[in-house]
Amino acid sequence: MLTLKLISEETERVVKGLEKKHFQGAREAINQVLAVDKRRRAAQQQLDNNLSEAKKMASQIGLLMRQGQKEEAEKIKATVSEMKETNKQLEQAKSEAEEEMTTLLCQIPNIPYDEVPEGAAAEDNHVVKSNQKECVEGDTVGNWTAVPCNGEALLPHWELAKKYNLIDFDLGVKITGAGFPVYIGKGARLQRALINFFLDEARKSGYTEIMPPAVVNAASGYGTGQLPDKEGQMYHCEVDDFYLIPTAEVPVTNIYRDVILDEKDLPIKNCAYTECFRREAGSYGKDVRGLNRLHEFSKVEIVRIDTPEHSKESHREMLDHVEGLLKKLELPYRVLLLCGGDQSFTSAICYDFEVYSEAQSRWLEVSSVSNFDTYQANRLKCRYRRSDTKKTELCHTLNGSALALPRIVAAILENNQTPEGIRVPKALVPYCGFEMID
């Protein structure tokens, strides 16, 4: 969440940032926070004054008793007693204000960086790079020409999966429900090959692999911002009050909740493969066909904890890492800088990677790489101790998909179909043990 210091000292910048993110009632929300903070500070100041006065009175009581002025001492004792009751009320008022403050702050999203473009929705995102055409930075998705289909009668991945017995969507419905596919034979081996390939590439780039739980408590969901913002999108185990993770970002980032790190140990670079679970409530139509949108899927996530001074460099390195994976998989891709209105609740800046689906003639998002600035760290109480001043400051947190498997599999199947079968990208052959799916 945003820090109170930022809101108090740079109110106009915060309001403008929230407006860029198309957060309704931005100024009213910030004014409400400031009003509650004023109430909290007033209660704290009065409490401090009372405690200071009570301390002086305690000294007076002792002096009066020694001087035999018992009656005067008793009067001051009565005043101190009344003051204690007042202090209880002030403590309660301060506590209520702090609780209200936290609730308000949790409802306010992060503010975007200055370089984030204006825009209300996905069509306003900017294409900043593509391996399919020379694009001018600042091109928007709405006016960008997609990759033309090669004219052949290409099959979509759900038909290819059935033709080559790779994925059984109907069996998944039988066992669980829609959105829980069953991978079979070479389909399962392709999944495992991609997971191992992504993990090995992350290790080569200096990431330490983590194998976290796929179930987290509410505190972890709160720490990375999934709760309360996305509570309805997470699977909830009500008896134990646990949540199935929507991404490895949640458990991995929460490793550093309530931790003070040393500056010399930053940046911390972790990666993790997990299953991910998302209810995807309200999703329907062509966007959910086949592997396009699932309730359970595999993903390798990269997470960084860094200093404010170095986090932008970390973000660039993460973007280069994801782009390198797509190049090695020989897939047509593009990189989008998301506009303010299409950013997530918690991000300060986000780039999406999309691969082109030849058979569906559309782009499929396969990765989001975000810098959250101090927004998550403030919720997590994730701090580091500076080497020069020894003071503690909030870290910056970053994460990205590297990569999510379903749409990568869809793009590999659709873009590599030949009369002889489906060609496997060269980088994956050592991992899956076959060159063709036939």
C-alpha positions as CSV (number, residue, x, y, z in Angstrom):
1,M,0.0,0.0,0.0
2,L,1.0,3.6,-0.4
3,T,3.0,5.1,2.5
4,L,1.3,7.7,4.6
5,K,4.5,9.8,4.2
6,L,4.1,9.8,0.4
7,I,0.4,10.7,0.6
8,S,1.1,13.5,3.1
9,E,4.2,15.0,1.5
10,E,3.3,14.6,-2.2
11,T,-0.5,14.7,-2.2
12,E,-1.0,16.2,-5.6
13,R,1.4,13.7,-7.3
14,V,-0.5,10.8,-5.6
15,V,-3.9,12.1,-6.8
16,K,-2.7,12.6,-10.3
17,G,-1.1,9.1,-10.3
18,L,-4.4,7.6,-9.2
19,E,-6.3,9.5,-11.8
20,K,-3.9,8.2,-14.5
21,K,-4.8,4.7,-13.2
22,H,-8.5,5.7,-13.6
23,F,-9.2,5.1,-9.9
24,Q,-12.6,6.6,-9.2
25,G,-12.8,9.2,-6.4
26,A,-9.0,9.6,-6.1
27,R,-9.0,13.0,-4.4
28,E,-11.9,12.0,-2.1
29,A,-10.1,8.9,-1.0
30,I,-6.8,10.7,-0.3
31,N,-8.6,13.5,1.6
32,Q,-10.3,10.8,3.7
33,V,-6.9,9.3,4.5
34,L,-5.5,12.7,5.5
35,A,-8.6,13.4,7.6
36,V,-8.3,10.1,9.5
37,D,-4.5,10.7,9.9
38,K,-5.3,14.2,11.4
39,R,-7.6,12.6,13.9
40,R,-5.1,9.9,14.7
41,R,-2.3,12.5,15.2
42,A,-4.5,14.7,17.4
43,A,-5.3,11.7,19.7
44,Q,-1.6,10.8,19.8
45,Q,-0.6,14.3,20.6
46,Q,-3.1,14.6,23.4
47,L,-2.1,11.3,24.8
48,D,1.6,12.3,24.7
49,N,0.7,15.5,26.5
50,N,-1.3,13.7,29.1
51,L,1.4,11.1,29.8
52,S,4.0,13.9,30.1
53,E,1.7,15.8,32.5
54,A,1.0,12.6,34.5
55,K,4.7,12.0,34.9
56,K,5.1,15.6,36.3
57,M,2.2,15.0,38.7
58,A,3.7,11.8,39.9
59,S,6.8,13.7,41.0
60,Q,4.6,16.3,42.7
61,I,2.7,13.7,44.6
62,G,5.9,12.2,46.0
63,L,7.1,15.7,47.1
64,L,3.8,16.7,48.7
65,M,3.6,13.4,50.6
66,R,7.1,14.0,52.0
67,Q,6.1,17.5,53.0
68,G,3.1,16.2,54.8
69,Q,0.6,17.8,52.4
70,K,-1.5,14.6,52.1
71,E,-4.7,16.4,51.1
72,E,-3.1,18.2,48.2
73,A,-1.4,15.0,47.1
74,E,-4.8,13.2,47.1
75,K,-6.3,15.9,44.9
76,I,-3.5,15.4,42.3
77,K,-3.9,11.6,42.5
78,A,-7.6,12.0,41.6
79,T,-6.7,14.2,38.7
80,V,-4.2,11.5,37.5
81,S,-6.9,8.9,37.9
82,E,-9.3,10.9,35.7
83,M,-6.5,11.4,33.2
84,K,-5.9,7.7,33.0
85,E,-9.6,7.2,32.0
86,T,-9.2,9.9,29.4
87,N,-6.0,8.2,28.1
88,K,-7.9,5.0,27.7
89,Q,-10.4,6.8,25.5
90,L,-7.6,8.5,23.5
91,E,-5.9,5.1,23.0
92,Q,-9.1,3.6,21.7
93,A,-9.6,6.6,19.4
94,K,-6.1,6.3,18.1
95,S,-6.5,2.6,17.6
96,E,-9.7,3.0,15.7
97,A,-8.2,5.7,13.5
98,E,-5.2,3.4,12.7
99,E,-7.6,0.6,11.8
100,E,-9.7,2.8,9.6
101,M,-6.5,4.2,8.0
102,T,-5.3,0.6,7.1
103,T,-8.7,-0.2,5.6
104,L,-8.7,2.9,3.5
105,L,-5.1,2.5,2.3
106,C,-5.8,-1.1,1.3
107,Q,-8.5,0.2,-1.0
108,I,-6.2,2.6,-2.8
109,P,-4.0,1.2,-5.7
110,N,-0.4,1.9,-6.4
111,I,0.4,5.0,-8.4
112,P,2.1,4.5,-11.8
113,Y,5.5,5.8,-12.8
114,D,5.8,8.9,-14.9
115,E,6.7,6.8,-18.0
116,V,3.5,4.9,-17.9
117,P,1.3,6.1,-20.7
118,E,-2.2,7.6,-20.3
119,G,-5.1,5.3,-21.3
120,A,-8.2,3.7,-20.0
121,A,-8.0,0.1,-21.3
122,A,-6.0,-2.6,-23.1
123,E,-6.4,-0.9,-26.6
124,D,-4.5,2.0,-25.2
125,N,-1.4,0.0,-24.4
126,H,1.8,0.8,-26.3
127,V,3.7,-1.7,-28.4
128,V,7.4,-1.0,-27.6
129,K,9.0,-4.0,-29.3
130,S,8.1,-6.8,-31.7
131,N,10.0,-9.4,-33.6
132,Q,7.4,-9.3,-36.4
133,K,7.7,-5.7,-37.7
134,E,9.6,-2.5,-36.9
135,C,7.3,-0.7,-34.6
136,V,7.5,2.9,-33.5
137,E,7.6,3.2,-29.7
138,G,4.3,4.6,-28.6
139,D,2.3,2.6,-31.2
140,T,-1.0,1.6,-29.5
141,V,-2.5,-1.8,-29.7
142,G,-5.6,-0.4,-31.4
143,N,-3.7,0.8,-34.5
144,W,-1.0,-1.9,-34.7
145,T,-1.2,-4.3,-37.6
146,A,-1.2,-7.9,-36.4
147,V,0.9,-10.7,-38.0
148,P,-0.9,-11.9,-41.1
149,C,-2.0,-15.5,-41.3
150,N,0.1,-17.5,-43.8
151,G,-3.1,-18.5,-45.7
152,E,-3.0,-22.2,-44.9
153,A,-5.8,-24.0,-43.1
154,L,-4.2,-24.1,-39.7
155,L,-5.8,-25.9,-36.8
156,P,-6.3,-24.3,-33.4
157,H,-4.5,-25.9,-30.5
158,W,-7.5,-27.6,-29.1
159,E,-8.0,-29.5,-32.3
160,L,-4.3,-30.3,-32.6
161,A,-4.4,-31.6,-29.0
162,K,-7.2,-34.0,-29.9
163,K,-5.6,-35.0,-33.2
164,Y,-2.3,-36.0,-31.6
165,N,-3.7,-37.1,-28.2
166,L,-1.8,-34.4,-26.2
167,I,-4.5,-32.9,-24.0
168,D,-7.9,-34.2,-23.0
169,F,-10.2,-31.3,-22.1
170,D,-13.3,-33.5,-21.7
171,L,-11.5,-35.9,-19.3
172,G,-10.6,-32.8,-17.2
173,V,-14.3,-31.9,-17.0
174,K,-15.1,-35.4,-15.8
175,I,-12.5,-35.4,-13.1
176,T,-12.8,-31.8,-11.9
177,G,-14.6,-29.4,-14.2
178,A,-14.0,-27.0,-17.1
179,G,-10.6,-25.3,-17.0
180,F,-8.7,-28.3,-15.6
181,P,-7.2,-30.1,-18.6
182,V,-5.4,-33.5,-18.5
183,Y,-2.1,-33.7,-20.4
184,I,-1.3,-37.0,-22.0
185,G,1.9,-38.6,-23.5
186,K,3.9,-36.1,-25.5
187,G,1.6,-33.4,-24.2
188,A,2.7,-34.1,-20.6
189,R,6.3,-34.4,-21.7
190,L,6.1,-31.1,-23.5
191,Q,4.8,-29.5,-20.3
192,R,7.6,-31.0,-18.2
193,A,10.2,-30.0,-20.8
194,L,9.0,-26.3,-20.7
195,I,9.1,-26.3,-16.9
196,N,12.7,-27.6,-16.8
197,F,13.8,-25.3,-19.6
198,F,12.4,-22.2,-17.9
199,L,13.9,-23.2,-14.5
200,D,17.3,-24.0,-16.1
201,E,17.3,-20.6,-17.9
202,A,16.5,-18.8,-14.7
203,R,19.3,-20.6,-12.8
204,K,21.7,-19.6,-15.6
205,S,20.6,-16.0,-15.0
206,G,21.4,-16.1,-11.3
207,Y,18.0,-17.0,-9.8
208,T,17.8,-19.3,-6.8
209,E,15.1,-21.9,-7.2
210,I,12.4,-22.1,-4.5
211,M,9.8,-24.8,-4.1
212,P,7.1,-23.1,-2.0
213,P,3.7,-24.3,-0.8
214,A,0.8,-23.9,-3.2
215,V,-1.5,-22.9,-0.3
216,V,-1.0,-19.7,1.7
217,N,-2.6,-18.0,4.7
218,A,-4.5,-14.8,4.5
219,A,-1.5,-12.8,5.8
220,S,0.4,-13.8,2.7
221,G,-2.4,-12.9,0.4
222,Y,-2.6,-9.5,2.1
223,G,1.2,-9.0,1.9
224,T,1.3,-9.1,-1.9
225,G,-2.0,-7.4,-2.5
226,Q,-4.2,-10.3,-3.6
227,L,-6.3,-9.7,-0.5
228,P,-8.6,-8.0,-0.3
229,D,-8.5,-6.8,-3.9
230,K,-8.8,-10.2,-5.7
231,E,-10.4,-12.2,-2.9
232,G,-13.2,-13.4,-5.3
233,Q,-10.7,-14.7,-7.8
234,M,-8.9,-17.0,-5.4
235,Y,-9.9,-20.5,-4.3
236,H,-10.6,-20.4,-0.6
237,C,-10.2,-23.3,1.8
238,E,-12.8,-22.0,4.3
239,V,-12.2,-24.4,7.2
240,D,-8.5,-23.5,7.5
241,D,-8.8,-20.0,6.0
242,F,-6.1,-20.9,3.4
243,Y,-6.0,-19.8,-0.2
244,L,-4.7,-21.7,-3.3
245,I,-2.1,-19.5,-4.9
246,P,-2.8,-17.6,-8.1
247,T,0.9,-17.3,-8.8
248,A,4.2,-18.2,-7.1
249,E,4.7,-14.5,-6.5
250,V,2.6,-14.8,-3.4
251,P,4.5,-17.5,-1.4
252,V,8.0,-16.5,-2.7
253,T,7.6,-12.7,-2.0
254,N,6.2,-13.5,1.4
255,I,9.4,-15.2,2.4
256,Y,10.6,-11.7,3.1
257,R,7.5,-10.5,5.1
258,D,8.6,-8.9,8.4
259,V,12.3,-9.2,7.4
260,I,15.1,-6.7,7.5
261,L,17.7,-7.5,4.8
262,D,21.2,-6.2,4.4
263,E,21.8,-3.9,1.5
264,K,24.9,-6.0,0.4
265,D,22.6,-9.0,-0.1
266,L,20.4,-7.2,-2.7
267,P,19.1,-7.8,-5.2
268,I,17.7,-11.1,-4.1
269,K,16.7,-13.2,-7.1
270,N,14.3,-16.2,-6.7
271,C,12.4,-18.4,-9.2
272,A,9.8,-21.0,-8.6
273,Y,7.7,-23.5,-10.5
274,T,4.2,-24.0,-9.1
275,E,0.7,-24.9,-10.2
276,C,-1.5,-21.8,-10.2
277,F,-5.2,-21.6,-9.4
278,R,-7.6,-18.9,-10.5
279,R,-11.4,-18.9,-10.4
280,E,-11.5,-16.6,-13.4
281,A,-15.1,-15.6,-12.5
282,G,-17.0,-14.0,-15.3
283,S,-14.7,-15.3,-18.1
284,Y,-16.5,-16.6,-21.2
285,G,-16.4,-16.8,-25.0
286,K,-13.5,-17.4,-27.3
287,D,-11.0,-16.2,-24.7
288,V,-11.6,-19.3,-22.6
289,R,-11.4,-21.9,-25.4
290,G,-8.8,-24.7,-25.0
291,L,-5.7,-23.4,-23.1
292,N,-6.5,-19.8,-23.5
293,R,-7.9,-19.4,-19.9
294,L,-7.6,-22.1,-17.3
295,H,-8.5,-22.5,-13.6
296,E,-5.3,-24.5,-13.0
297,F,-2.0,-24.1,-14.9
298,S,1.7,-24.4,-14.6
299,K,4.0,-21.4,-14.4
300,V,7.6,-20.4,-13.6
301,E,7.8,-17.1,-11.8
302,I,10.8,-14.9,-11.2
303,V,10.9,-12.6,-8.1
304,R,13.3,-9.9,-7.1
305,I,13.8,-7.9,-3.9
306,D,15.9,-4.8,-4.5
307,T,16.9,-1.3,-3.4
308,P,15.0,1.7,-4.8
309,E,18.2,2.9,-6.6
310,H,18.6,-0.4,-8.5
311,S,15.1,-1.7,-9.1
312,K,14.7,-0.1,-12.5
313,E,17.8,-1.9,-13.7
314,S,16.5,-5.1,-12.2
315,H,13.2,-4.6,-14.2
316,R,15.1,-4.2,-17.4
317,E,17.1,-7.4,-16.7
318,M,13.9,-9.3,-16.1
319,L,12.4,-8.0,-19.3
320,D,15.5,-9.1,-21.2
321,H,15.3,-12.6,-19.5
322,V,11.7,-13.1,-20.6
323,E,12.4,-11.9,-24.1
324,G,15.3,-14.3,-24.4
325,L,13.0,-17.2,-23.5
326,L,10.6,-16.3,-26.3
327,K,13.5,-15.9,-28.8
328,K,14.8,-19.4,-27.9
329,L,11.3,-20.8,-28.3
330,E,11.2,-19.2,-31.8
331,L,7.8,-17.6,-31.2
332,P,6.5,-14.4,-32.7
333,Y,6.1,-12.0,-29.9
334,R,5.5,-8.4,-29.0
335,V,6.1,-6.3,-25.8
336,L,3.5,-3.9,-24.5
337,L,3.9,-1.1,-22.0
338,L,0.6,-1.1,-20.2
339,C,-1.3,2.2,-19.9
340,G,-2.4,3.5,-16.5
341,G,-6.0,2.2,-16.8
342,D,-4.9,-1.4,-17.7
343,Q,-2.3,-1.8,-14.9
344,S,-2.9,-4.1,-12.0
345,F,-3.9,-2.8,-8.6
346,T,-0.4,-3.2,-7.1
347,S,2.0,-2.3,-10.0
348,A,3.9,0.9,-10.6
349,I,4.9,-0.1,-14.1
350,C,4.1,-3.3,-16.1
351,Y,5.2,-4.8,-19.4
352,D,3.2,-7.6,-21.0
353,F,4.6,-10.1,-23.4
354,E,2.3,-11.6,-26.0
355,V,2.8,-14.4,-28.5
356,Y,0.9,-14.6,-31.8
357,S,-1.5,-17.5,-32.4
358,E,-1.5,-18.3,-36.1
359,A,-4.6,-20.5,-36.0
360,Q,-6.6,-18.0,-33.9
361,S,-5.2,-14.9,-35.6
362,R,-4.8,-13.2,-32.2
363,W,-2.2,-12.3,-29.6
364,L,-2.0,-14.3,-26.4
365,E,-0.6,-12.8,-23.2
366,V,2.1,-15.1,-21.7
367,S,3.9,-12.9,-19.2
368,S,3.5,-9.7,-17.1
369,V,6.7,-8.2,-15.7
370,S,6.1,-5.6,-13.0
371,N,7.9,-3.3,-10.6
372,F,5.8,-2.6,-7.5
373,D,8.1,0.1,-6.1
374,T,7.5,0.0,-2.2
375,Y,3.8,-0.8,-2.5
376,Q,4.0,-4.5,-1.6
377,A,7.0,-4.0,0.7
378,N,5.0,-1.6,2.8
379,R,2.3,-4.2,3.3
380,L,4.9,-6.9,3.9
381,K,7.1,-4.8,6.1
382,C,10.0,-5.9,3.9
383,R,12.9,-3.6,4.6
384,Y,16.7,-3.4,4.2
385,R,19.4,-1.7,6.2
386,R,21.5,0.8,4.3
387,S,25.2,0.2,4.3
388,D,26.1,3.9,4.7
389,T,23.6,5.2,7.2
390,K,22.5,1.9,8.9
391,K,18.9,3.2,8.6
392,T,16.1,0.8,7.5
393,E,14.1,1.6,4.4
394,L,11.4,-0.2,2.4
395,C,12.6,-2.5,-0.4
396,H,11.3,-2.6,-3.9
397,T,9.6,-5.8,-5.1
398,L,9.4,-7.1,-8.7
399,N,8.0,-10.2,-10.3
400,G,7.3,-11.7,-13.7
401,S,6.1,-14.8,-15.4
402,A,9.0,-16.7,-17.0
403,L,6.9,-18.2,-18.3
404,A,3.2,-19.2,-18.0
405,L,2.8,-22.5,-19.9
406,P,-0.8,-22.8,-21.3
407,R,-0.6,-20.1,-24.0
408,I,3.1,-21.0,-24.7
409,V,2.0,-24.5,-25.4
410,A,-0.9,-23.2,-27.6
411,A,1.4,-21.0,-29.6
412,I,4.0,-23.8,-30.1
413,L,1.4,-26.2,-31.3
414,E,-0.3,-23.7,-33.6
415,N,2.8,-22.0,-35.1
416,N,4.8,-25.1,-35.7
417,Q,2.3,-27.4,-37.5
418,T,3.5,-29.0,-40.7
419,P,2.2,-31.7,-43.0
420,E,4.4,-34.2,-41.1
421,G,3.3,-33.1,-37.6
422,I,4.2,-30.4,-35.1
423,R,7.8,-29.3,-35.0
424,V,9.3,-28.9,-31.5
425,P,11.5,-25.8,-31.0
426,K,15.2,-26.8,-31.0
427,A,15.8,-25.4,-27.5
428,L,13.2,-27.9,-26.1
429,V,14.4,-31.1,-27.9
430,P,17.0,-32.0,-25.3
431,Y,14.3,-31.6,-22.6
432,C,11.5,-33.6,-24.2
433,G,13.5,-36.1,-26.2
434,F,11.6,-35.8,-29.5
435,E,11.8,-33.3,-32.5
436,M,8.3,-33.9,-33.8
437,I,4.8,-34.5,-32.5
438,D,3.2,-36.9,-35.0
